[in-house]
Amino acid sequence: MTEQTFVPADTENFFDKYSQGMRIVMEGAQADTGQTPKEVVWTKNKAKLYRYEPSKEKTHKTPILIIYALINRPYILDLMPGNSLIEYLTSEGFDVYMLDWGIPGDEDKDMSFEHYVLDYIPRAAKKVMRTSGTDDFTLFGYCMGGTMSAMYASLFPDTLKNLVLMTAPTSFPRDSIGLYSLFTNDKYLKPGLLADAFGNIPGEIIDTGNRMMKPVTNYVGTYVGMWERLFEDKPMEGWLAMNKWVNDGPPFPGAAFKQWITEFYQQDKLVKGEIKLRGRRVDLSNIKAPLLNIAGTKDHICSIPQAEATMEYVSSEDKEFFVQDAGHVGLMTGRGAKKGLWPKINEWLAERSNQKDSAGHA
């Protein structure tokens, strides 16, 4: 028998697609992200507070301040036109702001949660209220940004109208954090040594740890999907935007990294009421604002028990735990988010953004 070699019918087209795929693999995905029009209304060090231009007249009085994590970039909330929670909220008449932490430099290695929760978020919140002309606001925290938002809500409850937490861990029991129980075990991981060695922990190290939670999906499945899209002539814009975001992690300030691993993952101090920021104890029972707490059944970064624990500790009478059949990022983007989560957030906030509270404030 004569050995046969596969030769695609359209050789030129085949090699064009192969070349395109290899450029993505070698150079990284390129995409125009974060396109919703915005302006910078406040800055501090590397951080910028954005106010997004409404696409329709503002119909909800209470402004929304979005807080994202110290790892990865916040444009996941404004990934691309048609796949952007921020674009959606502005189109629904909300006044939307987001605090972008920026890219820390070597001089920021001593930045800790004290700085972020006690200095940055309060000043950003004041700017939001002053700019919007209100005396309260909605705080929306995603991932670690949700954990920081819960800490802020505990320490500064007076001007908080609503609290939305999405995939925000507040409890870190060893039996509920999956492979993180191995990765963060104090027998193997000494965050102080890493912080001393690197100053800021490189984004690649954080990204590797997160990818190892689902190594086959993250290392193999991602590029299998890319090649399928290329050769089946499927749209690439969404894949490129998401892949760009996944590989765009900033450094993690060493002091905050040390706190995050030691006091949260290794010692589970938050729900115990043992976290102290400059001597001020963080007590989640101080949170009384209406709470929408969101989690995903397939989330390997923040498990259901880690997010659900918040419901037990807050004092809010108006509180809801909303669970979607999605992963940590899938909750925020894609068809499921547009049909399920985004309308839920819109409906929940609309009901609570214009009504008066018990003190008579709108």
C-alpha positions in Angstrom: 0.0 0.0 0.0 1.1 3.5 -0.8 1.3 5.8 2.2 -1.0 8.8 1.8 -0.4 12.2 3.2 -3.2 14.5 4.2 -3.4 17.6 1.9 -6.1 20.1 2.6 -8.3 21.0 -0.4 -7.6 24.7 0.0 -3.9 24.7 0.9 -3.5 28.5 0.9 -6.5 29.0 3.2 -5.2 26.2 5.5 -1.8 27.8 5.9 -3.3 31.2 6.4 -5.3 29.9 9.3 -2.3 27.9 10.7 -0.2 31.1 10.5 -2.8 33.1 12.3 -3.1 30.5 15.1 0.7 30.3 15.6 0.9 34.1 15.8 -1.7 34.0 18.6 0.2 31.2 20.4 3.6 33.0 20.1 2.6 36.7 20.5 -0.5 36.5 22.6 -4.1 37.4 21.8 -4.8 40.9 20.6 -8.2 42.5 21.2 -9.7 45.9 21.7 -11.2 45.6 25.2 -12.8 48.0 27.7 -14.5 50.1 25.0 -17.4 51.6 26.9 -16.8 55.3 26.9 -15.5 56.6 30.3 -13.6 59.4 32.0 -11.1 59.4 34.9 -12.7 61.3 37.8 -10.1 60.6 40.5 -6.6 59.1 40.9 -4.4 57.9 43.7 -1.0 56.4 43.0 -1.6 53.9 40.2 -5.3 53.6 40.8 -7.9 55.3 38.6 -11.6 55.8 39.3 -13.6 55.7 36.0 -17.1 57.1 35.5 -18.8 55.5 32.5 -20.8 57.6 30.1 -24.4 56.6 30.1 -25.9 55.4 26.8 -29.3 56.6 27.9 -30.6 59.1 30.5 -29.8 58.1 34.1 -33.0 56.7 35.6 -31.6 55.2 38.9 -30.4 57.7 41.5 -28.0 55.4 43.4 -24.6 55.2 41.8 -22.7 51.9 41.5 -19.0 51.6 42.5 -17.4 48.4 41.2 -14.3 47.0 42.9 -12.3 44.2 41.3 -9.5 42.0 42.5 -5.8 42.8 42.8 -5.1 40.0 40.4 -6.1 40.1 36.7 -7.5 43.3 35.1 -10.9 44.7 35.7 -11.9 45.0 32.0 -13.4 41.6 32.3 -16.5 43.6 33.4 -16.2 45.6 30.1 -14.8 42.9 27.9 -16.1 44.0 24.5 -19.3 45.6 23.0 -22.2 43.3 23.4 -20.4 41.3 26.1 -20.0 43.9 28.8 -21.8 44.1 32.2 -20.8 47.8 32.5 -22.2 48.6 29.0 -25.4 46.8 30.0 -25.8 48.6 33.3 -25.3 52.0 31.7 -27.9 51.1 29.1 -30.3 50.4 31.9 -29.9 53.9 33.3 -27.4 53.3 36.1 -24.5 55.7 37.0 -21.6 53.3 36.9 -18.0 53.8 38.3 -15.1 51.4 38.6 -11.9 51.5 40.6 -9.0 50.2 38.5 -6.1 49.4 40.8 -3.6 49.8 37.9 -0.2 48.1 37.6 1.8 48.2 40.8 5.5 49.0 40.5 8.4 47.8 42.7 7.8 50.8 45.0 4.3 49.4 45.8 5.5 46.1 47.3 4.4 47.2 50.8 0.8 47.9 49.8 -1.5 45.9 52.0 -5.3 45.5 52.6 -5.0 48.4 55.1 -4.2 50.7 52.2 -6.8 49.4 49.8 -9.7 49.0 52.3 -9.0 52.0 54.6 -7.5 54.5 52.1 -8.5 53.8 48.5 -12.0 52.5 48.6 -13.3 55.2 51.1 -11.9 58.0 49.1 -13.2 56.6 45.8 -16.6 56.2 47.5 -16.6 59.8 48.5 -15.7 60.9 45.0 -18.5 58.8 43.6 -21.1 60.3 45.9 -19.8 63.8 45.4 -19.8 63.4 41.6 -23.2 61.8 41.5 -24.7 64.2 44.0 -25.9 61.5 46.4 -25.3 60.6 50.0 -25.1 56.9 49.5 -24.0 54.3 46.9 -24.1 50.7 45.8 -20.9 48.7 46.2 -20.3 45.9 43.8 -17.4 43.6 44.5 -16.1 40.8 42.2 -13.8 38.0 43.3 -11.2 39.3 45.8 -12.7 42.7 45.2 -15.8 41.3 46.8 -13.9 40.2 49.8 -12.4 43.7 50.1 -15.9 45.2 49.6 -17.3 43.1 52.4 -14.5 44.4 54.7 -15.2 47.9 53.6 -19.0 47.4 54.3 -18.2 46.2 57.8 -16.0 49.2 58.6 -18.0 51.9 56.7 -21.6 51.0 56.7 -23.2 54.4 57.0 -23.3 55.5 53.4 -23.8 52.1 51.9 -27.1 51.7 50.1 -26.7 48.2 48.7 -24.0 45.5 48.6 -23.5 43.1 45.6 -20.9 40.4 46.1 -20.0 38.1 43.2 -17.9 35.0 43.6 -16.5 36.7 46.7 -14.9 34.3 49.3 -15.3 35.2 52.9 -14.7 31.7 54.4 -11.6 29.6 53.7 -12.1 26.2 55.4 -9.6 23.5 54.1 -12.4 21.2 53.0 -14.1 23.8 50.8 -11.3 25.3 48.8 -10.4 22.4 46.6 -6.8 22.2 45.4 -6.1 25.5 47.0 -5.9 23.6 50.3 -2.8 22.0 48.9 -1.3 25.0 47.1 -1.8 27.3 50.1 -0.9 24.8 52.8 1.6 26.4 55.2 3.8 23.3 55.0 4.5 24.1 51.4 3.7 27.8 50.8 5.6 30.4 52.7 4.1 33.7 51.4 6.6 35.8 53.4 9.5 34.2 51.6 8.0 34.8 48.2 7.2 38.4 49.1 10.8 38.9 50.3 12.2 37.3 47.2 10.0 39.0 44.6 8.7 42.2 46.3 5.6 42.0 44.1 4.5 38.5 43.2 4.6 38.2 39.3 1.3 37.7 37.7 2.6 34.6 35.9 3.0 32.9 39.3 -0.6 33.7 40.4 -1.9 32.7 37.0 -0.1 29.3 37.1 -1.7 28.6 40.5 -5.1 29.4 39.2 -4.7 27.4 36.0 -3.5 24.3 37.9 -6.9 24.1 39.5 -8.1 22.8 36.1 -4.9 22.1 34.1 -6.4 20.1 31.2 -9.1 22.7 30.5 -6.8 25.7 31.0 -3.7 24.5 29.3 -5.1 22.2 26.5 -8.8 23.0 26.1 -8.2 26.7 25.5 -6.1 26.2 22.4 -8.1 23.3 21.2 -11.0 25.7 21.1 -8.9 28.3 19.3 -7.9 25.9 16.5 -11.5 24.7 16.1 -12.7 28.3 15.8 -10.1 29.2 13.3 -10.6 26.2 11.0 -14.4 26.2 11.3 -14.6 29.9 10.5 -16.3 30.8 13.8 -16.1 34.3 15.2 -12.8 34.9 17.1 -13.4 38.2 18.7 -14.8 36.9 22.0 -12.1 34.2 22.3 -9.3 36.7 21.6 -10.7 39.2 24.2 -11.0 36.5 26.9 -7.6 35.0 26.2 -6.0 38.5 26.3 -7.6 39.0 29.7 -6.5 35.6 31.1 -2.9 36.4 30.2 -2.9 40.0 31.4 -2.4 39.5 35.1 -0.6 42.4 37.0 1.8 41.8 39.8 0.3 41.2 43.2 1.8 43.6 45.9 3.9 41.5 48.2 2.4 42.7 51.5 -1.2 42.1 50.3 -0.2 38.7 48.9 1.3 37.7 52.3 -1.9 38.8 54.1 -4.2 37.1 51.6 -2.5 33.7 51.9 -1.7 33.8 55.6 -4.7 35.5 57.2 -7.4 34.3 54.8 -6.4 30.9 53.3 -4.2 29.6 56.0 -5.9 31.0 59.1 -9.5 31.7 57.9 -9.6 34.9 60.0 -12.3 36.9 58.3 -15.4 34.9 59.4 -13.8 34.5 62.9 -13.7 38.3 63.3 -10.0 38.2 63.7 -9.0 40.4 60.7 -7.7 43.8 61.9 -6.8 46.7 59.7 -4.8 49.3 61.6 -6.3 48.0 64.8 -9.9 48.1 63.5 -11.6 44.7 63.7 -13.5 43.6 60.7 -16.9 42.2 61.9 -19.2 41.1 59.1 -22.2 41.4 61.4 -21.8 45.1 61.0 -23.1 44.8 57.4 -26.8 45.7 57.4 -27.3 46.9 53.8 -29.4 44.9 51.3 -27.1 42.1 50.0 -27.1 40.2 46.7 -24.6 37.4 47.0 -23.8 35.6 43.7 -21.9 32.4 43.2 -21.4 29.7 40.5 -21.7 26.0 40.8 -18.7 25.4 38.6 -16.5 28.0 40.2 -13.1 26.5 41.1 -11.7 29.8 42.4 -14.5 30.6 44.9 -16.5 27.5 45.9 -20.2 27.7 46.9 -19.4 27.3 50.6 -16.8 30.1 50.5 -19.4 32.5 49.1 -22.5 31.2 51.0 -20.8 31.7 54.4 -21.4 35.4 54.0 -25.1 34.9 54.5 -24.6 33.5 58.0 -22.5 36.4 59.3 -24.1 39.6 57.9 -27.0 41.3 59.7 -28.8 42.3 56.6 -32.5 41.6 56.7 -32.8 41.9 52.9 -30.3 39.3 51.6 -30.3 36.9 48.8 -28.0 34.1 47.7 -28.2 33.7 43.9 -26.5 30.7 42.3 -25.9 30.2 38.6 -24.7 27.1 36.8 -21.4 28.7 35.7 -17.8 29.1 36.5 -15.8 32.0 38.0 -15.6 33.9 34.8 -18.5 32.4 32.9 -20.8 34.0 35.4 -19.8 37.4 34.1 -19.5 36.8 30.3 -21.3 35.0 27.5 -24.8 34.0 26.7 -25.7 32.7 30.1 -24.6 35.9 31.8 -26.7 38.0 29.4 -29.8 35.9 29.8 -29.5 35.1 33.5 -27.1 37.1 35.7 -27.2 40.6 34.1 -31.1 40.9 34.2 -31.0 39.6 37.8 -28.6 42.3 38.9 -30.5 44.9 37.0 -33.8 43.9 38.5 -32.4 43.6 42.0 -30.7 47.0 41.9 -33.5 48.8 40.2 -35.8 47.9 43.1 -33.3 49.2 45.7 -31.7 52.2 44.0 -34.4 54.8 44.3 -36.5 53.8 47.3 -36.2 55.5 50.6 -34.5 53.8 53.5 -35.8 53.7 57.1 -34.2 57.1 57.8 -36.1 58.6 54.9 -33.1 59.0 52.5 -33.7 58.3 48.9 
